[in-house]
Amino acid sequence: MATINKNYLKLPGSYLFSDIAKKVKKFADANPEAEIIRLGIGDVTRPLAPAVIKALHAAVDEMGQAETFRGYAPDLGYEFLRDTIAREDFQKRGCDIAPDEIFVSDGAKCDCGNIQELFATDNRIAVCDPVYPVYVDSNVMAGRTGDYDPTTDRFGNVVYMTCSAENGFVPQLPEEKPDLIYLCFPNNPTGAVITKNELQKWVDYANENDCVILYDAAYEAFITEENIPHSIYECDGAKNCAVEFRSFSKTAGFTGLRLGFTVIPKDLTCKGEKLHPLWARRHGTKYNGAPYIVQRAGEAIYTPEGRAQIMEQIGYYRENAKIILEGLQSAGYTVSGGVNAPYIWLKCPDGMSSWQFFDHLLQKANVVGTPGVGFGPGGEGYFRLTAFGDRDKTAQAVERIKAL
Ligand SMILES: Cc1ncc(COP(=O)(O)O)c(C=O)c1O
C-alpha cells in the first residue's frame, strides 16, 4: 500500500503569497475603481536586455540547423558558461573557483531546496528568523525538523537565529551548535548585508565546528558598498566549509527564463567525504541540464555590452529602492535595507502587526506589500516592499504611503 511522506503534513497549509493574493482579490472585487500598486512579490518587471535577446535568437537559429543543433545539455552545464562564470564572478574577485566547481541549473530555488539531500537526516539546521522559507520547508519535507508549533510559529529541532533591529538584521553566531547553516546576503526579506569581517567569523566558526554554510547570494548584483563581499569565497577558508548559490533571476531578469548555479568547491568535505561528487551524482541522476539557449543567454550577460545593459536594469531597481527608502524615511518610518538589496524592510508604525499594516496599506493606499511575519515570527511588526516595480508606480505608491 502506498503511503505518503508524512513530513509534508508538518507544513502549515497555506502559502504566504497565496494568502496575500486572496486578500488582494477580495479587496479588488469590492473596490473595482481602486488602482492597486503591487510591491509585494519579488518578481522583476524590466524586459530582458537586448544582448540576452540577441543571444537567445542566435541560439534558437542554431537549434534549427542540423550542424549546430544541440540535444541534452551536459548535466553540469556547458563549458562556455562555466568558464565564463568562474572567470567573471569569482577569479576576477580573487576567489579561486574553477569551472568544474560550478554546477549550472535552472535557478537558485531548486538548488537551495535540494542541497539538503546530501546531508544526513539527523543533521540540525540553523536559519535566520525572518528567513526565505525554502530553506526551512525543504528540510521539513526531508524529515530533518520536528513538528510545527503554531504558538511559536516554529519547527522543532531547528536553530533559529533572530535577526532584529538590535543586531542590524545580521545574526549572531549560534550558541547551540548546528550542522548546516543557511545564510543569505544581501538578505531576503530584510535587505541587510554582512561585512567581509563579519562573514569571516562565520567561516571560521563553520571550520572550527565542522559545519557547512549554505550561502545564498542570489542578490549579489545589488551590492553597492565596498567591504561587502559578493561571494563567501572572498573569505579565507570558505572553500573548506561553504556552498554558494547564485541566480540570474534578479541579476538579469531571468525569473521567467530560469538560470542559476551552485558552487561546490572540491576541498569541501564532511567527515572526510567530498560533497562535490555527491552533488555531481545527484545532478546527473535527477537533472537533465538547463536549456542550451538559456545558457547562451546567460553567457551574454558577461559580454561588455550585456554587462552594461544589466547594470542599467539594476540601476533602475536601485533607484526605485532609493525612492522608497528616502520617501519613507522622510515620512518618519523606520526603514532599512534598500542600499545593497532590492528589498526595503520597514517597521510597521503605531505598534501595528504585519498583517494589520498590510490591511491598512491595502485599504488606505491601495498598495500591496509583504507582511514580515510571513517570513517567520522574527518578522512580526515588519513589512517588506520590493524595488522591482515600475518606476512611476513605485513613486506613486510612496506618495500614497506618505499621505496616510
Ligand atoms: C533568497 C533567494 N534565494 C533564491 C531565490 C530563487 O531564485 P531563482 O529564481 O533563481 O530560483 C530567491 C527568489 O526569490 C530568493 O529570494
The ligand as an ORCA input file, in Angstrom:
! r2SCAN-3c Opt
* xyz 0 1
  C      16.946     34.430     -1.262
  C      16.502     33.821     -2.533
  N      17.130     32.752     -2.995
  C      16.748     32.159     -4.136
  C      15.690     32.646     -4.859
  C      15.240     31.911     -6.073
  O      15.866     32.301     -7.207
  P      15.597     31.606     -8.598
  O      14.642     32.459     -9.339
  O      16.962     31.552     -9.228
  O      15.071     30.241     -8.370
  C      15.014     33.762     -4.429
  C      13.873     34.272     -5.209
  O      13.047     34.992     -4.797
  C      15.422     34.361     -3.223
  O      14.776     35.423     -2.733
*
